[in-house]
Amino acid sequence: MSDGPNVRNLMETWQRVQEQLNQAKDALGDKQVEAETGGGLVRCVVNGRSEVLSITIEQSLLAGNQKKMIEDLLVGAVNLALERARQVAQEDLARVAGGFVPPESLGG
């Protein structure tokens, strides 16, 4: 008895899952998440590929000499948005992969 057909089926299934994962990764570019800090003074929008799309700073924050606070709020908003993007990516890819997504496939 040969294991040939079983190995072939396994390889075909693996290739199909790989294709679906690649399609899901591509689609992540269309998903957006937003995070804000300072009660909305700073906002950051990131896509599902962890690419920063925009950063918005409330005008009132720019009026004062608050450079350090602005920097801290920017870092917080970007980090929070990136974390949310990673969560979205992991959920989407896990759904395609049947619950298992190796960390290296998330790109970060």
Contacts in CASP RR format, 6 or more apart in sequence:
PFRMAT RR
TARGET T0000
AUTHOR 0000-0000-0000
METHOD contacts of the structure
MODEL  1
MSDGPNVRNLMETWQRVQEQLNQAKDALGDKQVEAETGGGLVRCVVNGRS
EVLSITIEQSLLAGNQKKMIEDLLVGAVNLALERARQVAQEDLARVAGGF
VPPESLGG
17 96 0 8 1.000
17 97 0 8 1.000
20 96 0 8 1.000
20 97 0 8 1.000
21 93 0 8 1.000
21 96 0 8 1.000
21 97 0 8 1.000
21 105 0 8 1.000
23 96 0 8 1.000
24 92 0 8 1.000
24 93 0 8 1.000
24 95 0 8 1.000
24 96 0 8 1.000
25 49 0 8 1.000
25 89 0 8 1.000
25 93 0 8 1.000
25 105 0 8 1.000
27 92 0 8 1.000
28 47 0 8 1.000
28 48 0 8 1.000
28 49 0 8 1.000
28 88 0 8 1.000
28 89 0 8 1.000
28 92 0 8 1.000
29 47 0 8 1.000
29 48 0 8 1.000
29 49 0 8 1.000
29 51 0 8 1.000
30 47 0 8 1.000
31 47 0 8 1.000
31 48 0 8 1.000
31 85 0 8 1.000
31 88 0 8 1.000
31 92 0 8 1.000
32 45 0 8 1.000
32 46 0 8 1.000
32 47 0 8 1.000
32 48 0 8 1.000
32 53 0 8 1.000
33 45 0 8 1.000
33 46 0 8 1.000
33 47 0 8 1.000
33 48 0 8 1.000
33 81 0 8 1.000
33 84 0 8 1.000
33 85 0 8 1.000
33 88 0 8 1.000
34 43 0 8 1.000
34 44 0 8 1.000
34 45 0 8 1.000
34 46 0 8 1.000
34 81 0 8 1.000
34 84 0 8 1.000
35 43 0 8 1.000
35 44 0 8 1.000
35 46 0 8 1.000
35 76 0 8 1.000
35 77 0 8 1.000
35 78 0 8 1.000
35 80 0 8 1.000
35 81 0 8 1.000
35 83 0 8 1.000
35 84 0 8 1.000
36 42 0 8 1.000
36 43 0 8 1.000
36 44 0 8 1.000
36 77 0 8 1.000
36 80 0 8 1.000
37 73 0 8 1.000
37 76 0 8 1.000
37 77 0 8 1.000
37 80 0 8 1.000
38 73 0 8 1.000
40 58 0 8 1.000
41 57 0 8 1.000
41 58 0 8 1.000
41 60 0 8 1.000
41 61 0 8 1.000
41 73 0 8 1.000
42 55 0 8 1.000
42 56 0 8 1.000
42 57 0 8 1.000
42 58 0 8 1.000
42 61 0 8 1.000
42 70 0 8 1.000
42 73 0 8 1.000
42 74 0 8 1.000
42 76 0 8 1.000
42 77 0 8 1.000
43 54 0 8 1.000
43 55 0 8 1.000
43 56 0 8 1.000
43 77 0 8 1.000
44 52 0 8 1.000
44 54 0 8 1.000
44 55 0 8 1.000
44 56 0 8 1.000
44 74 0 8 1.000
44 77 0 8 1.000
44 78 0 8 1.000
44 80 0 8 1.000
44 81 0 8 1.000
45 52 0 8 1.000
45 53 0 8 1.000
45 54 0 8 1.000
45 55 0 8 1.000
45 81 0 8 1.000
46 52 0 8 1.000
46 53 0 8 1.000
46 78 0 8 1.000
46 81 0 8 1.000
46 82 0 8 1.000
46 84 0 8 1.000
46 85 0 8 1.000
47 53 0 8 1.000
47 85 0 8 1.000
48 85 0 8 1.000
48 88 0 8 1.000
48 89 0 8 1.000
49 85 0 8 1.000
49 89 0 8 1.000
50 82 0 8 1.000
50 85 0 8 1.000
50 86 0 8 1.000
50 89 0 8 1.000
50 107 0 8 1.000
50 108 0 8 1.000
52 78 0 8 1.000
52 81 0 8 1.000
52 82 0 8 1.000
55 74 0 8 1.000
55 77 0 8 1.000
55 78 0 8 1.000
57 70 0 8 1.000
57 73 0 8 1.000
57 74 0 8 1.000
61 69 0 8 1.000
61 70 0 8 1.000
61 73 0 8 1.000
62 70 0 8 1.000
86 106 0 8 1.000
86 108 0 8 1.000
89 106 0 8 1.000
90 101 0 8 1.000
90 106 0 8 1.000
93 101 0 8 1.000
93 105 0 8 1.000
93 106 0 8 1.000
94 100 0 8 1.000
94 101 0 8 1.000
END
